[in-house]
Structure formats: C-alpha cells, structure tokens
Amino acid sequence: MPDTPLPPSSVRATRWAAVGSVLGLIVLGLAWELWLAPLRPGGSLLALKVLPLVIPLAGLWKNRMYTYRWVSLMVWLYFTEGVVRAWSDINRTGQALALVEVLLCLVLFAACAWHVRLRLRHAKAAAATAAAARQLEASAQ
C-alpha cells in the first residue's frame, strides 16, 4: 500500500478554519440562545438551531470533499439569520452576537470554497504528474 502524501499546508489550514468556524457557530448559537441574549428569559428552544451544524463535523474532520461542498451552501441559512437579527434585534448584545455569526459564516464559506479549490488543483497537478511519468516510462521501453 503506497504512502499517501500529506496535503499541502494551505489545504490543512482551510480544513482547520472550516472546523473551527463550525465549532464557533455551535458554541455561539448555544451561548446566545441559552445565556447571553435569548429571545425569552431563561433561554429558548431556538438553541436547537445548532443541531444541523453538528452533522457536518465528522465529514469536515475526515476531509470529505462532498461535505465541504454542501456546508458551503448550508452556511447561508445561518448567514441570513445573522443579518436579519443584526438588523432587527433591539438588544445591542443580540446585534453584536448576530454580527459575530455573520463573520463566522463568511469564514466558513471562504474556508470551504478555498479548500475545495485547492484540493481540486492539487489533484489535477498530481494526475498530470502521474500521466507524464507513465508517458516517460512508456517511451523508455
């Protein structure tokens, strides 16, 4: 079994940025809706909004390309919530938390998009190198 090379550091960085921003969104959502600025005193069931964010954690951790693609689409739901609540919330704390949510969503989207782009570029370069090696080997025979 051949050793698979480690991905470039830029790919690892985008992976950590994606995982970190998802974890940040989960912690932010729970803290926001349970303690910091809940819609109702004592917390609200809106804290359950973080459950869909738990689903992609395993795929992001295992570097599954498909997960990065669909998370980059799902994140826009949270982005929209952040924008709406930043604009409409009368509580300054809620507005600040909404802006943090928007920022984390933008980081997550950029990390996912850049991760997919870098991995595709890396795979294309590896395929071209392998094809050139096969051609060189065939011409040597």
N, CA, C and O of each residue as an XYZ file, in Angstrom:
564
protein
N       0.852     -1.176      0.000
C       0.000      0.000      0.000
C       0.894      1.235      0.000
O       1.682      1.419      0.928
N       0.790      2.079     -1.015
C       1.658      3.244     -1.095
C       1.273      4.282     -0.050
O       0.105      4.423      0.312
N       2.280      5.002      0.424
C       2.024      6.077      1.379
C       1.376      7.243      0.650
O       1.828      7.658     -0.417
N       0.316      7.759      1.243
C      -0.327      8.926      0.643
C       0.343     10.171      1.221
O       0.516     10.275      2.435
N       0.713     11.100      0.370
C       1.389     12.295      0.869
C       0.432     13.171      1.666
O      -0.775     13.178      1.426
N       0.989     13.901      2.609
C       0.179     14.852      3.363
C      -0.291     15.962      2.437
O       0.436     16.364      1.529
N      -1.502     16.460      2.662
C      -1.955     17.583      1.837
C      -1.111     18.812      2.131
O      -0.522     18.924      3.206
N      -1.053     19.726      1.184
C      -0.281     20.957      1.413
C      -0.794     21.706      2.644
O      -1.939     21.528      3.057
N       0.054     22.532      3.214
C      -0.311     23.258      4.436
C      -1.512     24.172      4.210
O      -2.290     24.403      5.136
N      -1.674     24.689      3.010
C      -2.822     25.561      2.745
C      -4.133     24.778      2.817
O      -5.152     25.312      3.255
N      -4.108     23.519      2.390
C      -5.312     22.682      2.476
C      -5.611     22.373      3.939
O      -6.768     22.404      4.359
N      -4.573     22.075      4.712
C      -4.774     21.810      6.141
C      -5.297     23.065      6.848
O      -6.142     22.972      7.739
N      -4.802     24.217      6.456
C      -5.255     25.469      7.082
C      -6.734     25.722      6.802
O      -7.471     26.144      7.694
N      -7.169     25.469      5.575
C      -8.589     25.683      5.264
C      -9.454     24.674      6.011
O     -10.578     24.986      6.404
N      -8.933     23.471      6.205
C      -9.681     22.462      6.977
C      -9.859     22.940      8.406
O     -10.962     22.873      8.948
N      -8.787     23.423      9.025
C      -8.886     23.898     10.402
C      -9.783     25.126     10.504
O     -10.513     25.279     11.484
N      -9.738     25.993      9.513
C     -10.616     27.170      9.521
C     -12.082     26.752      9.433
O     -12.932     27.326     10.112
N     -12.379     25.758      8.600
C     -13.758     25.279      8.464
C     -14.241     24.621      9.752
O     -15.327     24.931     10.243
N     -13.442     23.723     10.291
C     -13.838     23.034     11.529
C     -13.969     24.043     12.669
O     -14.922     23.986     13.447
N     -13.016     24.960     12.766
C     -13.067     25.967     13.830
C     -14.270     26.880     13.732
O     -14.877     27.221     14.747
N     -14.620     27.279     12.521
C     -15.771     28.178     12.384
C     -17.087     27.440     12.645
O     -18.026     28.035     13.174
N     -17.172     26.159     12.285
C     -18.386     25.394     12.615
C     -18.501     25.245     14.131
O     -19.576     25.446     14.696
N     -17.397     24.893     14.786
C     -17.425     24.801     16.246
C     -17.767     26.154     16.869
O     -18.511     26.220     17.847
N     -17.225     27.225     16.304
C     -17.551     28.564     16.787
C     -19.029     28.887     16.641
O     -19.630     29.475     17.540
N     -19.616     28.504     15.513
C     -21.048     28.738     15.310
C     -21.885     27.928     16.297
O     -22.910     28.410     16.780
N     -21.461     26.713     16.598
C     -22.202     25.882     17.556
C     -22.149     26.515     18.948
O     -23.180     26.679     19.601
N     -20.947     26.867     19.396
C     -20.794     27.479     20.729
C     -21.536     28.810     20.791
O     -22.224     29.094     21.771
N     -21.399     29.621     19.751
C     -22.089     30.910     19.716
C     -23.603     30.721     19.786
O     -24.276     31.392     20.568
N     -24.139     29.815     18.975
C     -25.584     29.596     18.956
C     -26.121     29.144     20.301
O     -27.167     29.616     20.746
N     -25.409     28.229     20.953
C     -25.861     27.756     22.270
C     -25.764     28.856     23.317
O     -26.711     29.082     24.071
N     -24.632     29.538     23.368
C     -24.457     30.606     24.359
C     -25.453     31.740     24.129
O     -26.012     32.292     25.077
N     -25.661     32.073     22.885
C     -26.573     33.157     22.530
C     -27.991     32.851     22.988
O     -28.618     33.672     23.658
N     -28.493     31.692     22.637
C     -29.904     31.378     22.889
C     -30.183     30.859     24.295
O     -31.335     30.828     24.726
N     -29.131     30.448     25.015
C     -29.367     29.936     26.362
C     -28.984     30.928     27.456
O     -29.619     30.944     28.511
N     -27.933     31.782     27.226
C     -27.462     32.649     28.305
C     -27.302     34.113     27.918
O     -27.792     34.995     28.623
N     -26.637     34.376     26.831
C     -26.198     35.749     26.551
C     -27.324     36.699     26.162
O     -27.446     37.781     26.736
N     -28.145     36.308     25.200
C     -29.240     37.184     24.746
C     -30.387     36.345     24.173
O     -30.728     36.473     22.997
N     -30.984     35.483     25.016
C     -32.069     34.631     24.494
C     -33.309     35.457     24.145
O     -33.519     36.556     24.660
N     -34.118     34.889     23.254
C     -35.355     35.575     22.879
C     -36.320     35.658     24.058
O     -37.062     36.631     24.194
N     -36.305     34.631     24.908
C     -37.135     34.613     26.108
C     -36.215     34.469     27.322
O     -35.196     33.784     27.239
N     -36.550     35.092     28.425
C     -35.721     34.940     29.629
C     -35.618     33.458     30.022
O     -36.604     32.722     29.993
N     -34.420     33.051     30.382
C     -34.214     31.657     30.761
C     -33.821     30.764     29.602
O     -33.598     29.570     29.802
N     -33.730     31.300     28.407
C     -33.340     30.503     27.246
C     -34.528     30.159     26.377
O     -35.680     30.310     26.782
N     -34.234     29.697     25.184
C     -35.312     29.343     24.265
C     -34.932     28.095     23.481
O     -33.766     27.704     23.422
N     -35.937     27.488     22.889
C     -35.695     26.304     22.067
C     -34.983     26.648     20.763
O     -34.606     25.750     20.011
N     -34.797     27.923     20.491
C     -34.062     28.330     19.292
C     -32.607     27.854     19.357
O     -31.901     27.868     18.348
N     -32.166     27.438     20.533
C     -30.815     26.879     20.670
C     -30.670     25.600     19.845
O     -29.553     25.202     19.513
N     -31.774     24.965     19.518
C     -31.725     23.748     18.694
C     -31.280     24.032     17.264
O     -31.023     23.103     16.497
N     -31.188     25.299     16.904
C     -30.750     25.650     15.546
C     -29.333     25.177     15.270
O     -28.933     25.087     14.109
N     -28.565     24.873     16.306
C     -27.178     24.432     16.106
C     -27.085     22.951     15.747
O     -26.028     22.500     15.307
N     -28.145     22.195     15.919
C     -28.087     20.762     15.625
C     -27.660     20.441     14.189
O     -26.855     19.529     13.999
N     -28.159     21.144     13.177
C     -27.681     20.841     11.818
C     -26.188     21.089     11.639
O     -25.579     20.516     10.735
N     -25.589     21.925     12.472
C     -24.152     22.190     12.361
C     -23.306     21.036     12.901
O     -22.129     20.919     12.561
N     -23.894     20.196     13.730
C     -23.163     19.056     14.281
C     -22.963     17.985     13.208
O     -21.958     17.274     13.219
N     -23.904     17.872     12.298
C     -23.874     16.818     11.271
C     -22.603     16.861     10.418
O     -21.988     15.813     10.218
N     -22.183     18.013      9.911
C     -21.010     18.002      9.022
C     -19.658     17.878      9.728
O     -18.636     17.737      9.056
N     -19.623     17.926     11.052
C     -18.336     17.900     11.745
C     -17.503     16.667     11.390
O     -16.300     16.782     11.155
N     -18.123     15.506     11.350
C     -17.374     14.284     11.034
C     -16.819     14.330      9.612
O     -15.672     13.948      9.380
N     -17.622     14.794      8.667
C     -17.164     14.883      7.276
C     -16.054     15.897      7.091
O     -15.124     15.670      6.317
N     -16.144     17.021      7.800
C     -15.078     18.018      7.724
C     -13.806     17.468      8.356
O     -12.710     17.666      7.832
N     -13.954     16.782      9.474
C     -12.802     16.212     10.169
C     -12.111     15.148      9.324
O     -10.885     15.032      9.337
N     -12.919     14.360      8.576
C     -12.365     13.291      7.737
C     -11.986     13.773      6.345
O     -11.594     12.977      5.492
N     -12.103     15.074      6.116
C     -11.676     15.678      4.851
C     -12.502     15.206      3.651
O     -11.943     15.000      2.574
N     -13.778     15.035      3.808
C     -14.638     14.589      2.715
C     -15.051     15.787      1.870
O     -15.690     16.724      2.347
N     -14.665     15.722      0.607
C     -14.902     16.842     -0.309
C     -16.392     17.186     -0.396
O     -16.758     18.362     -0.413
N     -17.242     16.174     -0.450
C     -18.682     16.391     -0.570
C     -19.204     17.237      0.597
O     -20.056     18.105      0.407
N     -18.691     16.980      1.798
C     -19.147     17.727      2.972
C     -18.798     19.204      2.838
O     -19.614     20.070      3.152
N     -17.585     19.491      2.372
C     -17.194     20.891      2.194
C     -18.111     21.586      1.196
O     -18.424     22.766      1.349
N     -18.536     20.856      0.185
C     -19.402     21.471     -0.832
C     -20.776     21.801     -0.277
O     -21.273     22.907     -0.490
N     -21.406     20.860      0.436
C     -22.762     21.157      0.895
C     -22.773     22.081      2.100
O     -23.745     22.809      2.300
N     -21.728     22.073      2.906
C     -21.662     23.017      4.021
C     -21.550     24.450      3.494
O     -22.088     25.383      4.090
N     -20.846     24.612      2.371
C     -20.718     25.962      1.804
C     -22.071     26.496      1.320
O     -22.227     27.703      1.137
N     -23.029     25.623      1.116
C     -24.388     26.060      0.763
C     -25.254     26.243      2.008
O     -26.027     27.196      2.101
N     -25.118     25.323      2.962
C     -25.931     25.369      4.181
C     -25.623     26.607      5.024
O     -26.506     27.134      5.701
N     -24.398     27.063      4.984
C     -23.974     28.170      5.837
C     -24.768     29.444      5.546
O     -24.875     30.314      6.411
N     -25.317     29.561      4.356
C     -26.057     30.778      4.016
C     -27.354     30.922      4.821
O     -27.860     32.034      4.976
N     -27.895     29.817      5.330
C     -29.063     29.913      6.218
C     -28.691     30.638      7.509
O     -29.438     31.492      7.987
N     -27.548     30.296      8.061
C     -27.079     30.940      9.286
C     -26.641     32.381      9.012
O     -26.848     33.265      9.843
N     -26.048     32.608      7.870
C     -25.675     33.968      7.474
C     -26.919     34.852      7.416
O     -26.917     35.974      7.922
N     -27.980     34.336      6.794
C     -29.226     35.099      6.667
C     -29.814     35.397      8.041
O     -30.274     36.509      8.299
N     -29.797     34.398      8.921
C     -30.307     34.640     10.276
C     -29.491     35.737     10.961
O     -30.057     36.616     11.610
N     -28.183     35.688     10.821
C     -27.333     36.698     11.442
C     -27.609     38.093     10.917
O     -27.676     39.050     11.688
N     -27.767     38.213      9.613
C     -28.045     39.525      9.021
C     -29.400     40.052      9.496
O     -29.519     41.220      9.864
N     -30.411     39.197      9.487
C     -31.752     39.624      9.899
C     -31.754     40.040     11.364
O     -32.340     41.062     11.721
N     -31.106     39.257     12.205
C     -31.114     39.581     13.634
C     -30.212     40.770     13.950
O     -30.492     41.511     14.892
N     -29.162     40.968     13.207
C     -28.323     42.154     13.412
C     -29.103     43.415     13.051
O     -28.937     44.461     13.679
N     -29.942     43.306     12.048
C     -30.711     44.452     11.568
C     -31.934     44.713     12.446
O     -32.291     45.869     12.674
N     -32.581     43.652     12.943
C     -33.874     43.816     13.592
C     -33.861     43.699     15.112
O     -34.813     44.131     15.762
N     -32.825     43.136     15.689
C     -32.796     42.942     17.138
C     -32.651     44.289     17.842
O     -31.837     45.120     17.437
N     -33.439     44.504     18.892
C     -33.358     45.768     19.622
C     -32.329     45.693     20.747
O     -31.953     46.716     21.318
N     -31.885     44.506     21.057
C     -30.885     44.279     22.096
C     -29.492     44.424     21.483
O     -29.170     43.731     20.519
N     -28.669     45.309     22.027
C     -27.313     45.534     21.493
C     -26.474     44.260     21.566
O     -25.690     43.983     20.657
N     -26.629     43.493     22.622
C     -25.878     42.243     22.747
C     -26.281     41.284     21.640
O     -25.429     40.632     21.037
N     -27.568     41.198     21.374
C     -28.050     40.340     20.297
C     -27.526     40.778     18.939
O     -27.185     39.945     18.100
N     -27.463     42.082     18.726
C     -26.916     42.593     17.467
C     -25.439     42.243     17.320
O     -24.997     41.845     16.242
N     -24.683     42.389     18.395
C     -23.256     42.057     18.346
C     -23.057     40.565     18.087
O     -22.193     40.182     17.298
N     -23.841     39.735     18.737
C     -23.739     38.287     18.523
C     -24.117     37.923     17.093
O     -23.521     37.030     16.491
N     -25.109     38.621     16.558
C     -25.510     38.370     15.167
C     -24.380     38.732     14.206
O     -24.160     38.027     13.222
N     -23.681     39.793     14.471
C     -22.553     40.171     13.617
C     -21.406     39.162     13.719
O     -20.726     38.886     12.731
N     -21.198     38.622     14.904
C     -20.193     37.560     15.057
C     -20.617     36.335     14.254
O     -19.785     35.685     13.621
N     -21.916     36.020     14.281
C     -22.419     34.890     13.495
C     -22.172     35.118     12.000
O     -21.756     34.205     11.288
N     -22.429     36.326     11.538
C     -22.190     36.659     10.130
C     -20.716     36.479      9.789
O     -20.381     35.912      8.749
N     -19.841     36.959     10.660
C     -18.399     36.823     10.426
C     -17.974     35.353     10.375
O     -17.215     34.958      9.490
N     -18.454     34.552     11.309
C     -18.117     33.122     11.307
C     -18.638     32.425     10.052
O     -17.977     31.536      9.513
N     -19.811     32.823      9.591
C     -20.366     32.247      8.362
C     -19.500     32.592      7.155
O     -19.264     31.745      6.294
N     -19.035     33.817      7.092
C     -18.174     34.219      5.977
C     -16.846     33.460      6.009
O     -16.336     33.052      4.965
N     -16.292     33.275      7.199
C     -15.055     32.492      7.330
C     -15.300     31.056      6.898
O     -14.487     30.474      6.179
N     -16.420     30.479      7.333
C     -16.737     29.096      6.973
C     -16.912     28.951      5.465
O     -16.383     28.013      4.869
N     -17.640     29.858      4.849
C     -17.832     29.769      3.404
C     -16.506     29.887      2.663
O     -16.220     29.097      1.764
N     -15.703     30.870      3.039
C     -14.415     31.066      2.371
C     -13.513     29.851      2.567
O     -12.838     29.424      1.629
N     -13.494     29.292      3.773
C     -12.656     28.125      4.040
C     -13.108     26.929      3.210
O     -12.275     26.218      2.646
N     -14.411     26.701      3.129
C     -14.922     25.567      2.344
C     -14.636     25.755      0.859
O     -14.168     24.834      0.189
N     -14.915     26.935      0.355
C     -14.693     27.185     -1.072
C     -13.217     27.072     -1.423
O     -12.866     26.466     -2.436
N     -12.357     27.642     -0.605
C     -10.924     27.606     -0.867
C     -10.387     26.182     -0.727
O      -9.513     25.766     -1.488
N     -10.913     25.435      0.250
C     -10.491     24.054      0.456
C     -10.780     23.206     -0.787
O      -9.914     22.473     -1.265
N     -11.993     23.317     -1.295
C     -12.371     22.553     -2.490
C     -11.490     22.959     -3.666
O     -11.005     22.103     -4.405
N     -11.288     24.230     -3.836
C     -10.477     24.712     -4.960
C      -9.035     24.205     -4.873
O      -8.475     23.747     -5.870
N      -8.442     24.286     -3.690
C      -7.065     23.827     -3.516
C      -6.937     22.321     -3.734
O      -5.986     21.859     -4.364
N      -7.890     21.566     -3.216
C      -7.810     20.108     -3.380
C      -7.987     19.699     -4.830
O      -7.323     18.773     -5.296
N      -8.877     20.376     -5.555
C      -9.043     20.061     -6.977
C      -7.790     20.415     -7.763
O      -7.373     19.672     -8.652
N      -7.195     21.550     -7.432
C      -5.957     21.957     -8.095
C      -4.834     20.955     -7.797
O      -4.068     20.591     -8.690
N      -4.743     20.516     -6.544
C      -3.721     19.555     -6.145
C      -3.937     18.207     -6.854
O      -2.979     17.582     -7.308
N      -5.186     17.772     -6.943
C      -5.493     16.508     -7.617
C      -5.183     16.592     -9.111
O      -4.683     15.631     -9.695
N      -5.473     17.721     -9.722
C      -5.191     17.904    -11.142
C      -3.680     17.872    -11.406
O      -3.226     17.257    -12.371
N      -2.920     18.530    -10.552
C      -1.461     18.527    -10.701
C      -0.894     17.131    -10.489
O       0.022     16.723    -11.203
N      -1.428     16.388     -9.515
C      -0.961     15.021     -9.260
C      -1.288     14.113    -10.441
O      -0.486     13.251    -10.799
N      -2.459     14.299    -11.049
C      -2.842     13.488    -12.211
C      -1.939     13.804    -13.396
O      -1.540     12.900    -14.129
N      -1.615     15.072    -13.588
C      -0.731     15.455    -14.691
C       0.665     14.883    -14.487
O       1.291     14.431    -15.446
N       1.161     14.896    -13.257
C       2.471     14.328    -12.954
C       2.476     12.828    -13.201
O       3.432     12.296    -13.765
N       1.421     12.143    -12.788
C       1.326     10.694    -12.996
C       1.250     10.362    -14.485
O       1.864      9.396    -14.939
N       0.499     11.159    -15.245
C       0.395     10.921    -16.685
C       1.743     11.134    -17.360
O       2.118     10.367    -18.247
N       2.470     12.156    -16.955
C       3.793     12.411    -17.532
C       4.759     11.286    -17.192
O       5.572     10.897    -18.031
N       4.683     10.758    -15.978
C       5.548      9.647    -15.585
C       5.217      8.397    -16.391
O       6.121      7.682    -16.823
N       3.938      8.130    -16.595
C       3.551      6.961    -17.417
C       4.026      7.113    -18.846
O       4.490      6.151    -19.457
N       3.912      8.325    -19.383
C       4.356      8.565    -20.752
C       5.874      8.406    -20.867
O       6.372      7.843    -21.842
N       6.595      8.898    -19.883
C       8.038      8.766    -19.876
C       8.463      7.289    -19.757
O       9.416      6.851    -20.402
N       7.753      6.556    -18.943
C       8.036      5.133    -18.785
C       7.733      4.368    -20.065
O       8.489      3.474    -20.443
N       6.655      4.703    -20.724
C       6.294      4.027    -21.968
C       7.289      4.346    -23.077
O       7.599      3.484    -23.900
N       7.785      5.563    -23.105
C       8.743      5.928    -24.148
C      10.123      5.307    -23.889
O      10.913      5.140    -24.818
N      10.411      4.966    -22.630
C      11.700      4.364    -22.295
C      11.749      2.888    -22.692
O      12.833      2.321    -22.823
N      10.617      2.278    -22.879
C      10.588      0.857    -23.217
C      10.705      0.620    -24.675
O      10.696     -0.530    -25.116
